[in-house]
């Protein structure tokens, strides 16, 4: 790839990196985007009273206990106290589901519970309700290490995600790896590129002024390299989410993280 394309791509990569995660000090190994943040942004994430993403945690807790649908159930009806029943859940999602024979993430599972068990309408991707519930569920695993399964029946989906990650696309002819693997830790203009980890998602992004899902970030990255994005919840993004979660194995869940 020519220098002109690489320069443009790195500038794009800075936007990608801003939302994704790193532990301070390490030059090698798996890192969370937290270590790339300014002291002010780190402080915002570390203090639950300052962290704007905690609003979605509060909203998610309310939704957890709210009866909805023809079955007259709330999430708490089946799962009781989320602090107990949902602890550790974020560390193993996305995961392969033998019933649907493909990968599912937490958002998919939430909507499946709503339609199948609560007999309620599914929530749209990026809706306040689905973001809040996903943030709330993942928040119960905060501090626990990511440990998704990529063996057995999950192998072909993991491989598809890996292929997507390494495949050039768009007018800039760039792959995810060009920013988040090949140039992680380097500056693109004033921005420091991260490894693009997802252990903090859904994150509160200062640029967005709200919480956003992993798939919103994927779509944004695709747009930045001038590629046609896939729909949130697509098989392509589910597979990519699995692969990227595996790249961040061992990183602590930070949800809701704060990013630039």
Backbone torsions as a table, in degrees:
resi	resn	phi	psi	omega
1	UNK	NA	137.0	-176.5
2	UNK	-69.8	162.0	-178.1
3	UNK	-61.6	-35.8	-178.8
4	UNK	-62.7	-44.3	178.7
5	UNK	-67.1	-39.7	-178.9
6	UNK	-64.1	-42.2	179.6
7	UNK	-62.2	-44.1	178.6
8	UNK	-65.5	-39.3	-179.2
9	UNK	-65.4	-39.1	179.4
10	UNK	-65.9	-37.3	176.6
11	UNK	-62.3	-40.2	176.8
12	UNK	-64.7	-41.3	-179.1
13	UNK	-59.1	-31.1	179.0
14	UNK	-60.9	-37.9	179.3
15	UNK	-68.8	-37.5	178.2
16	UNK	-63.8	-46.8	-172.8
17	UNK	-66.5	-28.9	-172.8
18	UNK	-58.3	-28.7	-176.2
19	UNK	-96.7	-3.2	-170.1
20	UNK	-119.3	158.4	-155.1
21	UNK	-93.8	162.6	171.6
22	UNK	-168.9	128.9	178.5
23	UNK	-70.8	132.2	-170.8
24	UNK	-58.8	141.1	168.5
25	UNK	100.3	-33.7	-174.2
26	UNK	-75.3	132.1	177.7
27	UNK	-92.9	-24.5	-179.6
28	UNK	-126.2	171.3	177.0
29	UNK	87.4	-174.3	-176.8
30	UNK	-83.3	126.7	-174.2
31	UNK	-130.7	145.7	176.1
32	UNK	-89.5	147.7	-179.9
33	UNK	-63.0	-13.3	179.5
34	UNK	-54.6	-39.4	-175.1
35	UNK	-72.2	-12.9	177.1
36	UNK	-87.8	-11.1	-176.4
37	UNK	-77.3	158.5	176.4
38	UNK	-70.9	160.2	176.3
39	UNK	-55.5	-35.8	-180.0
40	UNK	-64.9	-42.9	-180.0
41	UNK	-70.0	-39.2	175.5
42	UNK	-59.9	-43.7	179.7
43	UNK	-61.8	-36.6	178.8
44	UNK	-63.8	-42.7	179.4
45	UNK	-69.0	-39.3	-173.4
46	UNK	-70.6	-25.7	-177.2
47	UNK	-102.0	111.1	-177.5
48	UNK	-62.1	-20.9	177.6
49	UNK	-79.3	-24.5	178.4
50	UNK	-96.7	-24.5	-175.6
51	UNK	-67.4	110.8	-178.0
52	UNK	-66.8	-19.5	178.6
53	UNK	-68.2	-17.9	-179.8
54	UNK	-67.1	-18.0	174.9
55	UNK	-60.8	-38.7	179.9
56	UNK	-71.9	-30.4	173.9
57	UNK	-63.4	-46.5	179.4
58	UNK	-62.0	-43.8	179.2
59	UNK	-64.5	-39.1	179.2
60	UNK	-64.0	-38.1	178.4
61	UNK	-63.4	-39.6	178.1
62	UNK	-64.7	-44.4	179.6
63	UNK	-64.7	-36.4	179.3
64	UNK	-56.0	-36.1	-175.8
65	UNK	-100.6	6.8	-177.8
66	UNK	-95.0	124.5	176.3
67	UNK	-70.2	133.6	-179.9
68	UNK	-150.4	148.8	176.8
69	UNK	91.9	166.8	-175.8
70	UNK	-68.4	-22.9	-179.1
71	UNK	-77.8	-9.9	178.2
72	UNK	68.0	38.8	-177.3
73	UNK	-121.3	156.6	167.7
74	UNK	-116.6	167.9	175.6
75	UNK	-56.0	-40.2	-178.0
76	UNK	-65.2	-20.4	179.6
77	UNK	-59.6	-43.6	-179.5
78	UNK	-93.2	-42.6	-169.6
79	UNK	-97.6	-3.4	176.3
80	UNK	56.2	-132.6	-176.2
81	UNK	-76.5	116.8	-177.0
82	UNK	-63.1	-30.8	-179.6
83	UNK	-59.4	-26.3	178.0
84	UNK	-98.9	-51.2	-173.1
85	UNK	-72.8	-28.2	-177.1
86	UNK	-100.2	-1.6	179.6
87	UNK	-65.2	123.6	-179.9
88	UNK	92.5	-13.0	-177.7
89	UNK	-61.0	-44.0	-177.0
90	UNK	-61.9	-26.4	-175.4
91	UNK	-71.8	-21.2	-174.7
92	UNK	-111.9	3.5	176.7
93	UNK	-105.6	143.7	3.5
94	UNK	-69.3	161.8	-179.3
95	UNK	-149.0	156.8	177.6
96	UNK	-76.0	136.9	178.2
97	UNK	-116.4	115.2	-177.6
98	UNK	-65.0	-22.3	-179.9
99	UNK	-71.7	-39.7	-179.5
100	UNK	-99.5	-7.6	176.1
101	UNK	59.7	36.9	174.1
102	UNK	-161.2	-177.9	-176.6
103	UNK	-84.2	142.1	175.8
104	UNK	-127.3	151.4	173.7
105	UNK	-111.8	-176.9	-177.1
106	UNK	-64.0	-39.0	179.6
107	UNK	-59.2	-42.8	179.4
108	UNK	-62.6	-44.8	-177.7
109	UNK	-63.9	-40.3	177.8
110	UNK	-58.8	-48.4	-178.6
111	UNK	-68.1	-31.6	177.4
112	UNK	-67.0	-40.6	176.2
113	UNK	-63.3	-38.8	-179.3
114	UNK	-64.3	-46.5	-176.1
115	UNK	-77.4	-39.0	-174.4
116	UNK	-85.5	-39.4	-173.4
117	UNK	-103.8	-36.9	-178.6
118	UNK	-92.4	-16.1	-174.8
119	UNK	55.0	45.2	179.5
120	UNK	-116.5	164.9	179.4
121	UNK	-72.5	142.6	176.8
122	UNK	-70.0	154.1	176.8
123	UNK	-91.5	145.0	179.0
124	UNK	-75.4	149.0	173.7
125	UNK	-57.2	138.9	-179.3
126	UNK	70.5	4.5	173.4
127	UNK	-69.9	155.0	179.5
128	UNK	-58.7	-36.9	-178.0
129	UNK	-67.7	-47.3	-177.1
130	UNK	-69.2	-37.1	176.2
131	UNK	-63.4	-45.4	-178.3
132	UNK	-62.3	-44.0	-178.6
133	UNK	-66.9	-40.4	179.4
134	UNK	-65.9	-43.4	176.9
135	UNK	-60.3	-45.6	-177.5
136	UNK	-62.0	-45.6	-179.6
137	UNK	-64.7	-46.8	-179.0
138	UNK	-66.6	-31.9	-179.1
139	UNK	-61.7	-27.8	179.9
140	UNK	-66.4	-16.2	179.8
141	UNK	-105.6	11.9	-175.6
142	UNK	-56.3	130.1	-179.5
143	UNK	94.0	-15.0	179.8
144	UNK	-85.7	147.3	-175.2
145	UNK	-77.6	140.0	175.2
146	UNK	-64.9	135.9	-175.9
147	UNK	-154.5	60.3	-178.9
148	UNK	-73.3	151.8	178.4
149	UNK	-91.7	129.5	179.2
150	UNK	-126.3	23.8	179.1
151	UNK	-110.8	-176.9	178.5
152	UNK	58.3	-132.3	-177.7
153	UNK	-66.9	-16.2	-179.4
154	UNK	-78.7	-13.1	-173.0
155	UNK	-54.9	-52.8	-177.0
156	UNK	-63.5	-29.4	179.4
157	UNK	-75.8	-37.6	174.1
158	UNK	-62.6	-43.8	180.0
159	UNK	-64.8	-37.4	177.2
160	UNK	-64.6	-40.6	177.2
161	UNK	-65.2	-39.9	177.9
162	UNK	-63.8	-41.7	178.5
163	UNK	-62.1	-43.5	178.4
164	UNK	-59.7	-43.5	-177.3
165	UNK	-61.4	-34.1	-175.3
166	UNK	-100.0	0.4	-176.0
167	UNK	-90.7	128.8	175.7
168	UNK	-68.0	145.3	179.1
169	UNK	-157.5	162.4	175.5
170	UNK	78.4	174.2	-179.3
171	UNK	-65.4	-24.5	177.8
172	UNK	-84.7	-5.9	175.3
173	UNK	54.9	48.6	-176.7
174	UNK	-123.6	150.6	173.7
175	UNK	-109.5	165.8	177.2
176	UNK	-54.8	-39.2	-174.8
177	UNK	-62.8	-26.5	-175.9
178	UNK	-64.9	-31.7	175.8
179	UNK	-92.2	-48.5	-164.3
180	UNK	-95.2	-7.2	174.2
181	UNK	-118.5	-54.7	-175.1
182	UNK	-71.3	-32.3	-173.1
183	UNK	-124.9	16.1	177.2
184	UNK	-60.4	134.8	-179.2
185	UNK	91.9	-5.0	179.0
186	UNK	-101.5	158.4	178.6
187	UNK	-88.6	138.2	168.3
188	UNK	-116.3	99.1	-169.6
189	UNK	58.8	-122.6	-176.6
190	UNK	-92.1	2.1	-175.4
191	UNK	-105.0	142.8	178.6
192	UNK	-99.4	124.1	-178.1
193	UNK	-76.4	135.3	177.8
194	UNK	-102.5	-177.9	176.6
195	UNK	-80.9	-3.5	178.7
196	UNK	68.8	39.2	179.8
197	UNK	-78.9	157.5	-174.3
198	UNK	-118.4	15.5	-175.6
199	UNK	-67.4	-12.3	179.3
200	UNK	-102.6	-1.8	-175.0
201	UNK	-79.8	154.7	-11.6
202	UNK	-58.5	138.6	-177.8
203	UNK	-107.1	155.6	167.1
204	UNK	-91.2	115.1	-179.2
205	UNK	-103.0	127.3	-177.8
206	UNK	-59.8	-35.1	178.3
207	UNK	-64.2	-37.8	-178.4
208	UNK	-82.2	-26.4	-173.7
209	UNK	60.9	32.5	176.4
210	UNK	-170.3	174.5	176.1
211	UNK	-78.9	152.0	178.6
212	UNK	-147.2	150.8	-176.1
213	UNK	-83.7	168.2	174.7
214	UNK	-58.3	-41.3	-177.3
215	UNK	-70.2	-29.5	173.4
216	UNK	-63.2	-39.8	179.8
217	UNK	-67.4	-40.5	177.1
218	UNK	-59.6	-45.4	179.5
219	UNK	-61.3	-42.5	178.8
220	UNK	-62.1	-41.1	178.1
221	UNK	-62.8	-44.5	179.1
222	UNK	-61.3	-40.2	178.3
223	UNK	-65.6	-37.3	-177.7
224	UNK	-65.5	-30.5	177.3
225	UNK	-93.0	12.1	177.2
226	UNK	64.0	39.3	175.2
227	UNK	-109.9	154.1	177.3
228	UNK	-73.4	120.2	-177.8
229	UNK	-75.9	156.7	173.3
230	UNK	-88.9	166.8	179.0
231	UNK	-74.0	145.7	173.1
232	UNK	-59.1	134.0	-177.2
233	UNK	89.6	0.3	180.0
234	UNK	-68.9	158.1	177.3
235	UNK	-59.8	-36.9	-179.3
236	UNK	-60.5	-44.6	-179.0
237	UNK	-76.3	-30.2	175.0
238	UNK	-62.1	-45.8	-179.8
239	UNK	-65.4	-41.4	178.5
240	UNK	-64.5	-39.4	178.9
241	UNK	-61.5	-39.5	177.2
242	UNK	-62.8	-46.9	-178.9
243	UNK	-63.3	-44.7	-178.3
244	UNK	-67.9	-36.3	176.0
245	UNK	-62.6	-37.9	176.5
246	UNK	-65.6	-37.9	177.2
247	UNK	-59.8	-29.2	-179.1
248	UNK	-97.3	19.7	-179.0
249	UNK	-55.4	134.7	-179.7
250	UNK	92.4	-18.8	178.4
251	UNK	-72.0	144.1	179.7
252	UNK	-74.1	143.1	172.7
253	UNK	-64.0	129.9	-178.2
254	UNK	-114.6	1.4	-172.5
255	UNK	-57.4	128.8	0.4
256	UNK	-90.4	116.9	175.9
257	UNK	-76.6	160.6	175.0
258	UNK	-116.4	130.6	-179.3
259	UNK	-132.5	167.8	-177.8
260	UNK	-61.9	NA	NA
